[in-house]
Every structure is written in C-alpha cells, then in structure tokens.
Amino acid sequence: MMEVCGRLVHLETPCLDANARPYFQDVLDHVRRVEAMVNSLRDVLTSVFEVSNLLEQQRQSAITRQLAAWAAILAVPTAIAGIYGMNFENMPELKTQYGYFVVVGVIALLCAVLYVRFKRARWL
C-alpha cells in the first residue's frame, strides 16, 4: 500500500488532477502511521509469545524436577529389594528374628530422608 501511494504522489500523468496530489500525500502519511503501529504491535506480540514460551519451559522444568525426585525416592526401595531378591544364603540379617523389620525400617527411613531433602530443595 505504501508503494502504491508513494507512486501516486510522485506520478506525473495528465489523467490525475493536480488538486488530488495532496490527498495522495495524506493517504501516504496515514499508511506510514498504520504501518508503524502494525510493526510495534508485531513486536509486542512477538514478546508475548516469547514470555509464554519461557513460562511453559519453566513449568515443564518444575514438573521434570518433581518426577526426578519421586524417581530417586522410589529407587531406594527398588535397589534394596533387588539385592534381597537375589536369594543369597550368606546374608546375616536373614537369620535374625527382626531382620525383615530392620530392612523395611531402613527403607522407610531413607525414603523419608530423601522426601524431606527434596521438600526443602522445593523439588516436591
């Protein structure tokens, strides 16, 4: 639109009235003003999209931290149960009367310590 208006302002043809030339200049000024407004709105819109993307990345990062914390908490009982599931015969705690309860207590204690630590670090 700016190119068309610019050509009409500077075009010397007998079919265009000389009195209409100032109107073409006025239209060109309006088109320039509208183009400047559109460019500024485009910049604002680009900034809004960038902020939106950053907020979404921050939210996903928080979710990833939570998942990692829960995975670490669940890894402790999995590792301990994996060791005791190997059916070794020479594990001294298997022969004791309270060995099962001690192992379950250690698992619960380690999970609780990890939970408190992740809670303080604001991962949970």
BATI-221411 format. One record per residue (C-alpha): x, y, z; residue in three letters; residue number from 1. Coordinates in nm, 4 decimals, always signed. Each point is the difference from the previous one (the first is absolute). Layout:
N
SITE         px         py         pz   resn   resi
SITE          X          Y          Z    ala    NUM
...
***
This chain:
124
SITE         px         py         pz   resn   resi
SITE    +0.0000    +0.0000    +0.0000    met      1
SITE    +0.2874    +0.2354    +0.0796    met      2
SITE    +0.1589    -0.0658    -0.3366    glu      3
SITE    -0.3258    +0.0715    -0.1858    val      4
SITE    -0.0610    +0.3220    +0.1922    cys      5
SITE    +0.3607    +0.1074    -0.0487    gly      6
SITE    -0.0262    -0.0470    -0.3738    arg      7
SITE    -0.3282    +0.1911    -0.0163    leu      8
SITE    +0.1558    +0.2926    +0.1871    val      9
SITE    +0.2978    +0.0243    -0.2362    his     10
SITE    -0.1735    -0.1067    -0.3202    leu     11
SITE    -0.0276    +0.2655    -0.2686    glu     12
SITE    -0.2899    -0.1000    -0.2249    thr     13
SITE    -0.2558    +0.2202    -0.1695    pro     14
SITE    -0.2876    -0.2222    +0.1093    cys     15
SITE    +0.0564    +0.0809    +0.3709    leu     16
SITE    -0.1257    +0.3329    +0.1229    asp     17
SITE    +0.2706    +0.2196    +0.1542    ala     18
SITE    -0.2407    +0.0920    +0.2820    asn     19
SITE    -0.0213    -0.3700    +0.1006    ala     20
SITE    +0.3758    -0.0311    +0.0583    arg     21
SITE    -0.0124    +0.1341    +0.3625    pro     22
SITE    -0.2633    -0.2641    +0.0795    tyr     23
SITE    +0.2323    -0.2735    -0.1197    phe     24
SITE    +0.2702    +0.1440    +0.2271    gln     25
SITE    -0.2485    -0.0045    +0.2879    asp     26
SITE    -0.0895    -0.3626    -0.0740    val     27
SITE    +0.3719    -0.0851    -0.0130    leu     28
SITE    +0.0506    +0.1588    +0.3425    asp     29
SITE    -0.2898    -0.2028    +0.1421    his     30
SITE    +0.1366    -0.3203    -0.1514    val     31
SITE    +0.3436    +0.0696    +0.1529    arg     32
SITE    -0.1586    +0.0602    +0.3394    arg     33
SITE    -0.2031    -0.3217    -0.0219    val     34
SITE    +0.3099    -0.1933    -0.1080    glu     35
SITE    +0.1904    +0.1330    +0.3015    ala     36
SITE    -0.2843    -0.1051    +0.2295    met     37
SITE    -0.0147    -0.3464    -0.1561    val     38
SITE    +0.3755    -0.0425    +0.0407    asn     39
SITE    -0.0158    +0.1014    +0.3657    ser     40
SITE    -0.2911    -0.2386    +0.0606    leu     41
SITE    +0.1940    -0.2756    -0.1751    arg     42
SITE    +0.2924    +0.0621    +0.2360    asp     43
SITE    -0.2315    -0.0110    +0.3017    val     44
SITE    -0.1582    -0.3219    -0.1238    leu     45
SITE    +0.3419    -0.1558    -0.0536    thr     46
SITE    +0.0989    +0.0944    +0.3550    ser     47
SITE    -0.3210    -0.1488    +0.1390    val     48
SITE    +0.0633    -0.3286    -0.1813    phe     49
SITE    +0.3577    -0.0112    +0.1301    glu     50
SITE    -0.1169    +0.0591    +0.3578    val     51
SITE    -0.2648    -0.2671    -0.0417    ser     52
SITE    +0.2617    -0.2471    -0.1227    asn     53
SITE    +0.2290    +0.0832    +0.2918    leu     54
SITE    -0.2805    -0.0532    +0.2510    leu     55
SITE    -0.0864    -0.3341    -0.1585    glu     56
SITE    +0.3648    -0.1089    +0.0142    gln     57
SITE    +0.0162    +0.1009    +0.3650    gln     58
SITE    -0.3132    -0.2030    +0.0762    arg     59
SITE    +0.1381    -0.3029    -0.1819    gln     60
SITE    +0.3275    +0.0360    +0.1893    ser     61
SITE    -0.1864    -0.0076    +0.3310    ala     62
SITE    -0.1903    -0.3115    -0.1054    ile     63
SITE    +0.3235    -0.1673    -0.1096    thr     64
SITE    +0.1581    +0.0761    +0.3390    arg     65
SITE    -0.2995    -0.1520    +0.1783    gln     66
SITE    +0.0147    -0.3130    -0.2113    leu     67
SITE    +0.3739    -0.0333    +0.0610    ala     68
SITE    -0.0490    +0.0379    +0.3755    ala     69
SITE    -0.2706    -0.2676    +0.0120    trp     70
SITE    +0.2138    -0.2283    -0.2162    ala     71
SITE    +0.2899    +0.0409    +0.2460    ala     72
SITE    -0.2265    -0.0758    +0.2948    ile     73
SITE    -0.1360    -0.3119    -0.1709    leu     74
SITE    +0.3489    -0.1124    -0.1046    ala     75
SITE    +0.1045    -0.0657    +0.3623    val     76
SITE    -0.2539    -0.2736    +0.0787    pro     77
SITE    +0.0437    -0.1413    -0.3479    thr     78
SITE    +0.3766    -0.0349    +0.0461    ala     79
SITE    -0.0287    -0.1512    +0.3471    ile     80
SITE    -0.2753    -0.2394    -0.1072    ala     81
SITE    +0.2094    -0.0945    -0.3035    gly     82
SITE    +0.2928    -0.0949    +0.2219    ile     83
SITE    -0.2156    -0.2057    +0.2347    tyr     84
SITE    -0.1793    -0.1607    -0.2927    gly     85
SITE    +0.3219    -0.1697    -0.1172    met     86
SITE    -0.0440    -0.2854    +0.2501    asn     87
SITE    +0.3481    +0.0037    +0.1497    phe     88
SITE    +0.0533    -0.2461    +0.2822    glu     89
SITE    +0.2722    +0.1918    +0.1845    asn     90
SITE    -0.1953    +0.3111    +0.0971    met     91
SITE    +0.0226    +0.0250    +0.3803    pro     92
SITE    -0.3168    +0.2068    +0.0391    glu     93
SITE    -0.2057    -0.2799    -0.1567    leu     94
SITE    +0.0638    -0.2239    +0.3006    lys     95
SITE    -0.0923    +0.2594    +0.2635    thr     96
SITE    -0.3451    +0.0182    +0.1506    gln     97
SITE    -0.0596    +0.3672    -0.0838    tyr     98
SITE    +0.2017    +0.0234    -0.3226    gly     99
SITE    -0.3074    +0.0594    -0.2185    tyr    100
SITE    -0.1221    +0.2840    +0.2186    phe    101
SITE    +0.3448    +0.1599    +0.0106    val    102
SITE    +0.0256    -0.0040    -0.3800    val    103
SITE    -0.3503    +0.1440    -0.0407    val    104
SITE    +0.0845    +0.2648    +0.2614    gly    105
SITE    +0.3210    +0.0937    -0.1831    val    106
SITE    -0.1940    +0.0284    -0.3266    ile    107
SITE    -0.2633    +0.2203    +0.1647    ala    108
SITE    +0.2667    +0.2138    +0.1684    leu    109
SITE    +0.1961    +0.0530    -0.3223    leu    110
SITE    -0.3175    +0.0872    -0.1905    cys    111
SITE    -0.1036    +0.2449    +0.2722    ala    112
SITE    +0.3454    +0.1662    -0.0013    val    113
SITE    -0.0120    +0.0369    -0.3775    leu    114
SITE    -0.3544    +0.1371    +0.0171    tyr    115
SITE    +0.0963    +0.2627    +0.2593    val    116
SITE    +0.3122    +0.0956    -0.1940    arg    117
SITE    -0.1898    +0.0428    -0.3265    phe    118
SITE    -0.2743    +0.1913    +0.1807    lys    119
SITE    +0.2580    +0.2439    +0.1407    arg    120
SITE    +0.1543    +0.0397    -0.3453    ala    121
SITE    -0.3541    +0.0748    -0.1280    arg    122
SITE    +0.0047    -0.2857    -0.2469    trp    123
SITE    -0.3180    -0.1396    +0.1532    leu    124
***
